[in-house]
Amino acid sequence: MTATGTGTGTAGGLTREQLIAAGTPRRRLYIEAAPGSGKTTVAAQRFGIQRFRGANDPRAVIAVSFTRSATAELRDRVLSQWGSAALAWPHRIVTLDTIVCDLLTHLLHTGHVHWPAGHRQLTVIDHWRVALDTSWTWHEPLVVLDGRQVVTRTVTRARQENHPTTAAVKQALTEGLCTHQDIRRLLETALGDPDIHDVLRSHLADTTRTLIVDEIFDANALDLTLVRLAASAGLDVTVVGDPWQALYGFRGAQPDRVPALITQAGFVQRDLHTSFRWKSAQQQLLADQLRQGHGVTLPPGQATDTDVLLALQWSHLWDAGPQVLPLAFSSKTGQAQEAASTLLLSELTQRTFGDHATFHNDALTTLAVDHQTLQRLRPRLHALLDDLAGTKDLNALRTELSTIIKEETGRQLPQRHPTHIARLQHLRTRLQTSGSRLIPGLTAHQAKGREWDHVGVRLTPAEQGTLSQGLDSNNEDHRKLYVALTRARRTTVSLQPGPS
């Protein structure tokens, strides 16, 4: 076998601990991987070993992760290390959402769940706003199970949000349309029925022999239930992750429940301690001190000395000075004005860094922008950026942005608000910066899994105090700091806000 893992070591370029983790014969394996320790390489190696070890077994070897980007990275690594035969059907590497959809589809085909109009094959979209008109409302339509029948109900929320009408969702269901969140809600409810639980366990046993789960500490309650189900069905199950890098509590992740899963399902643990990320004694020491809970104080630095600036919130990045160009305005998505501003920002980040803004695809979804519409939008947004670099009135430019969006997408942006003008001012400040290069700004969430030679971090006084006292892996805010401070290969420095 061949491998392209980082670092020097033994066979195939893997170290001894990587080889042990990849080749452990135990059927329940938990791989705990420190930053930069080659966990994707090891996961890819384990996938190939499992795939070809049981060549006479027709059941699938499946690897899953929680995002499309992480899934694509693992798939590419498997192809490069094992060749295309590794992913010959039924073997595959997909998001966990795909597995959730497959399981619900099985329940539809076996008659254990009944869809409106008798559908057994569904079209699953990311958000309702892709297909349905939405408006600000207190009422949210929910797709739920009534017994074993899929129905639509309306719930009243504590605050207004953008939702389609219940009637529109009900009609969409009769056409076989739903969202990933609907599928998850339905499957979670269905698994509460002991008969359905047994049906799905038998289905997994019949169709799958191995399940590899990347980033297990990002799993929510349903995800963990599915891992338990796979283990109880007799599958070989490998889970990979690092409790220090669990960041997705806001999405429902439950990292505190992972240790119980590992213990109760009889997983054996193999650790990847050695990191190949650290290229300086300074960064190695920082990483060790953080993981041991020691208090640290970062040396000060300048934006011009870094490759990227990280912070825990987007607003702290925009306040860090005109040399920093954050890749998002905020973490909010789904609003038309936010989406329009994001597309404008994305035009600038592409021009400057060759990368889309962080929520570029969400913005396209919100505004229902297809490829052809985007090609028409881009030169108009480009021209708007040129005007922003000058002295044209910001209110006039905001009106121009609204006109562009309405003419190209049919979406009417909300009335002018100070926040809308502030975003344009932020962009103007960066466009008018001269004498030095712009550096990208990212949050710890967006930086997870990535690395640079020289990293700056923008810490609040409270975060500096937390860091000086030492980090606790049981605290999510502490874990965010840990991730931000372990992205550098060579240096990590603290940046103070510059002039705005």
N, C-alpha and C positions, 0 to 999 in steps of 0.2 A: 504494500500500500504506500501511497505518497501523501505528503501533507505540506501545507504552506504555512504552518504555524509560526508565530513570532518566536524569536529567541533561538539560541543554540542549545542542543541537547543530544538526544539519542536518535533512534530510528526515525526517518522521515522528517527530521527537524523538530520533533516534539521532545520536551523534557521528560524526565522519568515520572514526575507527578502527573503530567498531562497524559502520558501513555497509560499509567495506572487508572486514572479517571476514565479515559476513553474505553479501556478494555476490561474494566471490572466485570466479572461474569455474574455478579449478583443481579437478581431480577428487579430489585427496588434500589435505586441509586439516587442520592442527593449530592450534587456537585456544588460546593460553595466556592465562588470564584471572586478573588480580589480584583480591583481595577487593573486592567491591562495584563491580566494573567492568561489570556488566550481562550476565554470560555467559548467563543463562537467556533474557534478551531476545534476544540475538544468536542463540542456538541456535534459538529459536522463529522468528525471522526467516529463518534459513537453511532451516529445515524448510519454511516456506511458499514460499520462492523455488524450492526443489527440487521441491516438490509441484506448483506451477502452471506451472513452466517446461516440464515434459514432459507436458503434459496429454494428449497422444496416445499416451503410453507407458502400457500397462495395469499395469506392474509397480509394486510398492509402494515408497513412501518411508517408512522406519521410523526412529524415534528411540528410543533405549534409555537407561535409567539403572539404577542398582543397587539402589535402594530404591523402595518404593511411593510414599512421600511425595515424593521428587524427581521421579518419573515423573508424579505427579498435578500437581505445580507446573508442569512443562513443558507438559503437556497443556492445563491451564487457560490458560497464556500463549498457546499456539498458537490456541486457540479465540477468545480475546479479540482477538488481532491479525489473524487470518485468517478466522474464522468456521467454522461446522460443516462446510462443504464440504472444508476442509483434511484432515479426518479421515474422509472417506467411504472405505469399504472399497475397496482393501486397505490404505490408508495408516493408520498407527497409531503410537501412542507407548506403549510397554510396558516392563516390566522385562526385563533381559537373560535372566532365568530363563525368561520366556515364549518367547523365541527359542530357547533351549536345548531346551525342551519341544517346540516345533514341529519342530525338526530331528530329534529322536529319533523323533517320531511319523512323520515322513516315512520314516525308515529302517524302521519297523515296517510301514508300508503297502507299501513296495517289497520287503519280505522280506529286507532286509540285516541286520536284527536280529529275533530271535524271542522273544516274551514268553510266559511260562507261560500255558497255556490259550488261546493264540493271540490274545490281546488286541492290538488295533491302536489303540485309544483308551484313554487312561489317566486316572485320577483322581489328581491330584498334590496332596499336602498338605505343610504346612511341616515338621511333625515327626511321628514315629510316635506320640508320646504323645497326639496328637489322637484316634487311632483304636484304639490298642492299649494294653493294660495293660503297665506297665513295672516293673522292680524293680532294686535295686542288684546288679550282677553284674560279674564280670571279663570276661565274654564279650559281644562285640558282633556282631550279625548284619549282614553286608554283602551288598548286592545288586551282583553283578558279572557281567561277560561271560565265558563259557566258549566260546571261539570266537565264534560269533554268537548263542549261546543265553544268555538272562538266567537266572542261577541265584542261589541264596543260599548263602553260606558263613559260617562262624563264626570270628572271630579273637579271640585272648586279649589283653587290654590290660594295661598296667602298673599300672593303678589301677581301682577299681570306679566304675562310672557307671550311670546309669539307662538301661536298654535293654529292649525287648521280647524275647521268646524268638525263636530262629531259626525254630522251627516256626510261630509266629504270623506272622512276616514272610513266610515261604514261602506260607502260606495267603492272606495279604493280596495277594501278587503274583498268585495265581491268580484273584483277584477284580478285578484291574486297578488295584490301589492301590499307590502308591509315594510317596516324598518327593522334594522338589526336589534334595536332595543325592544321592539315588540316580540321578536323571536326569543330573546333572552328571558323576558318576563314570562312568556308562555311556557317555555321549557322548565324554568325554575318552579312554576306552579305544578306542572305535570309531574315532575319528579317527586312531589309530595304524595303521589298516589303509589302505594307499594306495588301494584300490578304493573304500572308503567315503568317504575324503577327497575323491576325484574326484566321487562321486555327490552329496555335499553341496555342493561347489563349483558343479556344474552346476545343482543345485536353486536355489541362491541367485541365480545368473545369470538363471535363467528366471523367477523370481518377484519379485525385488527390484532396484531400480535405485539406491537411495540408502540409506545407513546413517549415522546420526548417533549418536555415543556420548558421553554426558555423563560427566564425572568419570572420565576414562580412567585416571588414576593410582590409582584404586581397583580396577582390573582385576587378576584373578589369571591364572594360566597359561592356563586354558581360555578365559577372556574374550579374552585377547590372541591366542590361536590363532584364535578366531572372527573377530576384526578382520582378521587376516592373510588368512584364508580369503575374507572379503568383498572385500578389496582384490585378491586374486589372481583372483577371479571377475569382475572388471571393474566392480564397483559404485563409485559415487561415495561416498567415505567421509570423514566429518568427525569428528574427535575433539576434545573440549573438556576442559580441565582446568588444574590448577596444581600443579606439583611441590612447592610449599611447603605444600600442603594435603592431602597424601597421608597418611592416618591408619590405614589398615586392614590393616597387615601381619599382625595377629593373625588376620585372616580369610583370609589367603593372598594379599593384594594384593602385586604385584611392581612397584612404581613404577620401580625401577631398570632394568626391561626396556623401558619405554616409549620412551626415546630411541632405542634400536636399532630398534624398530618404526617410528618416525617416519622415521628415516634410510633404512632398507632398503626401505620401501614407497614412498619418494619423496614424503612429505608436505611441503607448503610451510607455513611458519609465519606466522601473523598474531597479533599481540599486542594485548591489551586492557590498556593501562597505566593509563588514567585511572580512578580510583575515585571514585564518587559517594557513598561511605559517609562519608568524613571531613568533619565539619562544624566542625572546629577545627584551627588550625595545630599545636596540640600533638599531636593524634592523627595528623595527616598526617606530622609529623616522626617519631613513634614507628614508624609503619608503614614509612617509608623506611629508617630505621636498622636495623630488624629484617631487612628483605629484603637489605640491603647487608652484613649480618653484623657490624654494629657493636655493641659492648657497651652496654647500657642499664640504668638503675636506675629502677624505677617509683616515683612519689610515693606516700606512704602515704595511706590513706583509711579511711572508716568505712562499714559496711554500709548505714547510713541514707542515704548519699549515692549509692547505686548502684541500678541496676534489676535486676541479676542478679549472682551470684557464680559464677565459673568456677574449676575446678581440674582436675588431670589424673586424680585418683582420687576416687571417691565418698566414701571414708572421710575425706579431707581436708575435704570440704564439711560432713560431719556434725560435725567437730571445730571448725568455724569460728565457733561460737556459736549461741545460741538464736534469733537473728533470721533465720537462714538455714534455709530448708526445702528440702533437696535433693529432686530428683524421682525418686530411686531409692536403695535401700540399698546396692547393689553391682551389678557387671556380670553376676553369675551369674543364670541363668534355668533353669527346668526342674525345680526342686525345689518340692514342695508347700508347705512352710513359707514359703519365700521368696515363692511366689506369693500365699499368704494375706496375708502382711505387705504385699505390693505393692498388693493390692486395698484394704487399709485405708489405706495411704498415698495411694492414688489418690483415695479419698473426701475426704481432707484437701486434696490439691492442687486438686481440682475446686472445693471450697468456697472455697479461698483465692485461686487464680489462674485458675480456669475451665479448667484443663488436666488431662488424665489424667497419672498417673505415667508415667515413661518406658517401663517394661516392662509396662504395663497389659495390652496384648493378649497378650503372652507368658504372663502370669499366667492370663488367661482360658483360653488354650490348655492350659496345664499342668493346670488344675483341671477342664477340659472344661465350662466355664461358657458356656451359651448366653444369648441375650438375655433370655429369660423368667427364667432362674435369676438373672441379674445384677439384674433388677428386684426380685426377692425379697431378694437379698443386701444391696442398698444401704441400705435403712432400718435393717437390723440392724447393719451396719458403722457407720452414722451414730450410732446409739445407743451403740455401743462407743466411738467417739471422744468422745462426751459424758462417758462414764465415765472415759476416760483423762484428761480435763481436770480431773477431781476428784482424790480421794485413795484411790480403791479400789485394793486390792493388785494389783500387776502380775501375779503368778502366777495370781491368780483371773481376771484379764482375758485372760491367754494361754489359759487353759482355756476361757473363754467363746468366744474366737476359734476354737479347735479345734472346739467344739461347733457353732458357726454353720456352719463349712465342712463338717463331716460331715453335718449335717442337710440342707443345701442341695445338696451335690454328691456325697455318699457317700464323699469322700476322707478318709482318716484321716491327720491330721498326725503327724509323729514326736514322740517324747517330748521333754519340756521340755529346752531347752539354753540356756546363758547368752546366746548370740547372740539367741535369740528374745526374751528379756526385755529385752536391750539395745535392740532395735528399738523396743519399746513405750516404753521410757524416753526414747529420742530423740523420739518423737512427743509424749510427755507434756510434755517440756521446751518444745517449740514451742507446744503448745496452751496452756501456762501463761504464755507470754511476753506481757507487757502493756506498753503505753506506746508501741509503735512497730509498724509494719507488718512482716510477714514478706517476705523476698525469696527468689526461687527460686534454687536451686543446681543447676548442670549441669556435666558434664565437657566437655572440649574436643570430644570426639566428638559429643556431643549438641548442642553449640552451633554446629557447623559449618554454614555456610550461613545463619545467623541474625545479627541485629544489634540493638543497643540503644543508647540515648544514652550511658548511663554504666555501665561494667562494672568490677566488682571481680574480682581474681584472688587466689587463695589459693596461694601458692608455698611449697614447702619450702625450707630453706636451700640444699640442693643445686641446686634449680631456680633460685633467685636467683643462685647462683654461675655457673650455665650462662648465664643471661641477661646477666650482667655481662661475660662473655667473648665474647659474640656467638653467634648461631645459625648452624647449618649445615643446609642443606636436605636433605642426604644422611642425616641422623639423624632417625629417626621421633620420638623424644622431643622433639627441638628443634622439629620441625614441629607437634607438639601445642601447645607453648608459643606458636608463631607464630599458630596458629589462635585460641587463647584471647585473645591480645593484639591481635587485629585484628577483634574483634567490635564495638567501640565506635564510635559516630559522633563522640562529643565527648571523653570522658575514660576513661582506664584507670588504675586505682589498685590498689595492693597492700594486701590486708587481712590483718591478723594474727589468730590465733585469739582469740575472745572467751571470756568465762567460760562454763563448761558448767553 
